[in-house]
Amino acid sequence: MTLTKTALSTAIAGAAAAGMLLVGGAPVSAQPAPPPLPALGEQPPAWAPPKPAEVWIGQPVVWNSAWGGRWGVWINGGWISLTSNPVTGGG
C-alpha cells in the first residue's frame, strides 16, 4: 500500500511539473513595442520652453503637443512628462 501511495504521489508531482513547463517554460524574449509616432519627435513651437535634456534614462527627450505641449520621453508606449504645461503652468 505504501509503495502505491508513493508511486501515485510521485506521478502526480511529475505531471504537475511537466504541465508547468509546458505552460510557462518557454523563454520570453519579446521586444518592447515601438513607441507611438510622436516619440519620433514633433517640431516644437517657437514658444516652447527650452529642452531640459537630450536624453533621459537612455531615451531621447522629444516635444509632444498633447496636453498643451511639453517635453518628455516615450518609454514602452507610455509618456513620461519632464516639463509642466507652458500655457497653464500646470502638470
Sequence and secondary structure as in RCSB ss.txt:
>XXXX:A:sequence
MTLTKTALSTAIAGAAAAGMLLVGGAPVSAQPAPPPLPALGEQPPAWAPPKPAEVWIGQPVVWNSAWGGRWGVWI
NGGWISLTSNPVTGGG
>XXXX:A:secstr
 HHHHHHHHHHHHHHHHHHHHHHH S          GGGG     TT    S SEETTEE EEE GGG EEEEEE
TTEEEE S  TTT   
